[in-house]
Amino acid sequence: MSVKNLIIIGGGPAGLAAAKSAYDAGERDILILEREDKLGGILNQCIHNGFGLHTFKEELTGPEYAARYIDEVLKRGIEYKLGTTVLSIDKNKRVTCANETDGLQVYEAKAIILACGCRERPRGAINIAGCRTAGIFSAGTAQKLINIDGYMPGKEVVILGSGDIGLIMARRMTFQGAKVKAVVELMPYSSGLNRNIVQCLNDFDIPLMFSHTVVNIKGKGRVSSVVIAKVDEKLVPIKGTEQEIKCDTLLLSVGLLPENELSKMADVKLSPVTGGAIVDDDMMTETDGIFACGNVLHVHDLVDFVSEESEWAGKRAAAYIRGEKTSGDKVAIDAKDGVRYVVPQFVGRNGDETLRLKMRVGNVYKDVKLCVVCDGEEVYAKKCRIVSPGEMETITLNEKQTRALKNCKEAVVCLKAVK
């Protein structure tokens, strides 16, 4: 059994940023475990631009953004293992993994950072009726087929769901010569960034149909058409509104789920809203010494925010290894009145760092203010012309506001109407 101070599970943008930050905070005994054959994670297949505007102040493609962090990891000589699958972790921070070169290995770590990313919700999770034909792909799988493997998934396409990957794939399929017939969205609003709706759909005259869903898939051997229908306020298909669209491909962009099977093995408590771990302001889960960051914690809309959050997790994990633990007494932060969730969910009463809170709302709201309320007193408010579930909101509290939150008994993040 080998001993490591810090093991990072995942060599994507979260894991790379966490490793760099932990090293810069003084930790040298770091090991990154990555199941793919190269570092970079999902960014390797995201060849479109739009990455890095916050982090590097310039527009990069996904591989270019990943390369910046890979270079930093290599420059620091941080150890990593590729093609390595983590089989289990436990609450004692014992990590079991395997690869072709080393076989089965067991490590004992002083701290673990979960940076496992997220996975796409499959067809089976949304119960679409119809034939089990070829031509049905998740949007991310189709992206990999085109950008990495060089295969064209289809020529006439319908996309279910308006998540960012689905929107980006509408444009990508169009670039490759396919005809995207429609993007169909169950909700009355998009779950993707507004800029992607403009750049990926509007610029190419691709229709976006809100409050619609796919109710049937037809075809023998290969998809020949899909049947869509309008849904009511309860998201139930309305009879008589069905329409058939001929296509040979259906792409599913119906949500991302934090990849937390390993977290469950270590008794990490998960949020029923985000699907990720419940963490404090150090990004530490309720299992001592196990940290989480990036899309395994909650699904982000920009990789720049993943990097920022993960760098903080790396810094705090290094501090934990040095024995700098926060007080066990913590303040819970509740999300109410239009705010679906807030991360972190707990804040330690000690420490003098200012605090950043990230959250998503549950619907589209106009002319509201995003507030932090401590013991009934509003300590922070930000006016917003519009907020929507597709875009993550961030609050940065100054020293006085952070101190008020850490010293209160009840903290709430909520929306209020602007008077």
ZIURRA-V940996 format. One record per residue. N is the residue number from 0. PSI is psi in whole degrees, -180 to 180 (none if undefined). D_CENTER is the distance of its C-alpha to the mean C-alpha in Angstrom with 2 decimals. Layout:
n psi d_center
N PSI D_CENTER
N PSI D_CENTER
This chain:
n psi d_center
0 128 32.76
1 153 31.24
2 133 30.14
3 143 27.34
4 -48 26.46
5 124 22.72
6 129 20.70
7 122 17.16
8 106 15.51
9 126 13.54
10 31 14.80
11 -162 11.90
12 -36 11.10
13 -49 10.14
14 -40 13.21
15 -45 15.44
16 -40 14.97
17 -41 15.56
18 -47 18.58
19 -47 20.05
20 -41 19.89
21 -41 21.36
22 -47 24.10
23 -21 24.93
24 4 25.23
25 -9 27.91
26 130 26.45
27 -24 27.81
28 81 27.40
29 140 23.84
30 125 22.72
31 130 19.53
32 119 19.22
33 129 17.56
34 -23 18.23
35 175 18.48
36 6 21.63
37 156 20.21
38 161 17.82
39 -24 15.01
40 -144 12.56
41 -22 11.08
42 -26 12.58
43 -25 15.96
44 -1 15.85
45 79 14.55
46 -4 18.11
47 162 17.86
48 -177 18.18
49 -1 16.51
50 149 14.73
51 1 16.27
52 -36 17.98
53 -43 17.01
54 -47 17.20
55 -1 20.18
56 29 21.65
57 162 21.93
58 122 20.30
59 160 19.19
60 169 17.98
61 -51 15.08
62 -35 17.73
63 -41 19.52
64 -46 16.65
65 -41 16.07
66 -34 19.87
67 -45 20.16
68 -35 18.30
69 -43 19.96
70 -40 23.25
71 -39 22.72
72 -44 22.08
73 -40 25.13
74 -34 27.20
75 -6 26.78
76 29 27.68
77 132 24.76
78 140 25.22
79 153 22.79
80 126 23.32
81 164 22.08
82 29 22.37
83 119 21.94
84 125 20.51
85 120 19.99
86 -34 21.90
87 156 21.76
88 159 21.46
89 175 23.44
90 -13 23.83
91 9 26.46
92 39 23.92
93 125 25.54
94 125 23.47
95 127 24.89
96 170 23.93
97 146 25.78
98 173 26.39
99 -34 29.38
100 -49 31.01
101 -12 30.90
102 -146 30.74
103 129 29.61
104 148 28.88
105 130 28.34
106 147 27.24
107 128 27.71
108 150 25.42
109 -30 25.98
110 150 22.25
111 136 19.08
112 119 15.63
113 117 12.90
114 48 10.47
115 -7 10.08
116 -154 6.60
117 170 6.05
118 163 8.90
119 146 10.33
120 127 12.56
121 175 16.09
122 -40 19.31
123 -23 20.71
124 -12 18.24
125 0 19.44
126 57 23.13
127 128 24.39
128 161 28.11
129 -176 29.90
130 154 30.83
131 71 28.89
132 168 29.52
133 160 28.17
134 8 26.08
135 119 23.02
136 151 19.78
137 154 16.06
138 -37 15.09
139 -37 13.31
140 -43 16.51
141 -38 18.66
142 -43 16.99
143 -41 17.79
144 -43 21.23
145 -51 22.12
146 -28 20.71
147 -49 21.28
148 -19 23.93
149 25 25.85
150 146 26.21
151 117 26.31
152 -32 24.85
153 178 27.20
154 -33 29.28
155 118 28.97
156 140 25.50
157 137 24.04
158 125 20.31
159 119 19.13
160 139 16.20
161 36 15.32
162 166 11.59
163 -39 11.12
164 -41 11.66
165 -42 14.66
166 -44 16.05
167 -37 15.94
168 -26 17.55
169 -44 20.20
170 -43 21.31
171 -43 21.11
172 -37 23.20
173 -44 25.60
174 -34 26.06
175 3 26.97
176 1 29.61
177 161 28.13
178 113 28.76
179 111 25.79
180 -39 27.66
181 153 25.09
182 121 21.51
183 126 21.75
184 125 19.60
185 -41 20.33
186 165 19.61
187 10 21.87
188 163 19.10
189 148 16.32
190 8 12.63
191 172 12.22
192 144 13.40
193 -36 17.17
194 -32 17.90
195 -33 16.58
196 -45 18.84
197 -51 21.70
198 -29 21.33
199 -25 20.34
200 -59 22.33
201 -40 24.98
202 -17 26.17
203 13 26.92
204 40 28.25
205 122 25.78
206 140 26.09
207 116 23.22
208 103 24.50
209 159 23.07
210 40 24.04
211 157 24.69
212 166 23.57
213 126 24.87
214 -13 27.54
215 147 29.14
216 127 28.84
217 154 32.19
218 153 33.55
219 112 35.51
220 -44 34.01
221 147 31.68
222 132 30.07
223 -26 32.78
224 163 31.36
225 151 29.02
226 125 30.17
227 159 28.17
228 154 29.19
229 151 28.63
230 155 27.27
231 -170 28.70
232 -23 27.29
233 10 26.46
234 26 24.57
235 131 27.54
236 138 28.93
237 122 32.19
238 140 35.12
239 -7 36.95
240 6 34.02
241 143 33.16
242 142 33.24
243 133 33.06
244 121 31.36
245 133 32.58
246 164 30.00
247 0 29.52
248 136 25.72
249 120 23.03
250 134 19.38
251 120 16.83
252 69 13.68
253 27 13.38
254 156 9.85
255 144 6.98
256 125 7.65
257 136 6.65
258 90 9.54
259 27 11.97
260 -39 15.37
261 -37 16.48
262 -40 15.65
263 -36 17.99
264 -29 20.70
265 15 20.79
266 30 21.15
267 127 17.96
268 130 17.79
269 150 14.73
270 132 14.02
271 -15 15.14
272 -54 13.09
273 -27 9.49
274 -4 10.28
275 -178 9.43
276 155 12.36
277 125 14.64
278 164 15.29
279 -172 17.93
280 -4 18.11
281 2 18.46
282 20 15.04
283 137 17.34
284 -179 16.97
285 -5 20.11
286 116 21.19
287 129 23.10
288 0 22.00
289 121 18.58
290 160 15.70
291 144 11.89
292 161 9.42
293 -153 6.19
294 -13 3.14
295 -20 6.44
296 -52 7.24
297 150 5.13
298 123 2.29
299 160 4.00
300 -22 6.80
301 136 8.58
302 -26 8.65
303 -39 11.58
304 -32 9.90
305 -47 7.96
306 -45 11.57
307 -48 13.26
308 -39 11.63
309 -34 12.17
310 -38 15.66
311 -41 16.49
312 -41 15.49
313 -42 17.72
314 -44 20.46
315 -32 20.58
316 -40 20.57
317 -40 23.51
318 -39 25.21
319 -43 24.85
320 -34 26.54
321 -6 29.32
322 12 29.89
323 78 28.59
324 145 27.19
325 164 26.53
326 147 28.72
327 -18 28.06
328 119 28.72
329 157 25.57
330 128 24.94
331 139 22.59
332 119 20.71
333 148 20.68
334 125 18.90
335 169 21.59
336 58 23.18
337 -20 20.42
338 122 17.51
339 -45 15.29
340 163 13.78
341 142 13.93
342 128 12.53
343 161 14.64
344 -17 16.69
345 151 19.72
346 128 21.59
347 148 24.40
348 -18 27.72
349 172 28.60
350 150 27.54
351 13 28.11
352 143 24.75
353 163 23.56
354 138 20.44
355 127 17.20
356 136 15.54
357 143 12.24
358 165 12.22
359 148 12.05
360 168 15.33
361 -6 16.52
362 -178 18.56
363 124 19.97
364 141 22.31
365 147 24.83
366 63 26.90
367 171 25.35
368 140 24.76
369 122 21.89
370 149 23.74
371 122 23.74
372 125 26.75
373 118 28.39
374 41 31.26
375 -5 31.76
376 131 31.94
377 115 29.60
378 -13 28.69
379 142 26.12
380 135 25.78
381 120 24.12
382 137 25.46
383 127 23.17
384 -38 24.77
385 141 21.89
386 147 18.48
387 158 16.30
388 -24 13.28
389 -15 11.72
390 124 11.72
391 138 10.46
392 144 13.70
393 135 14.75
394 132 18.07
395 115 20.06
396 139 23.01
397 -179 26.16
398 -43 28.30
399 -44 30.40
400 -39 27.57
401 -41 25.75
402 -40 29.11
403 -40 29.70
404 -43 26.45
405 -24 27.17
406 1 30.73
407 171 30.19
408 -32 30.34
409 120 27.98
410 136 25.00
411 137 23.32
412 127 20.80
413 171 21.92
414 142 22.91
415 148 26.61
416 142 28.65
417 124 30.16
418 none 33.91
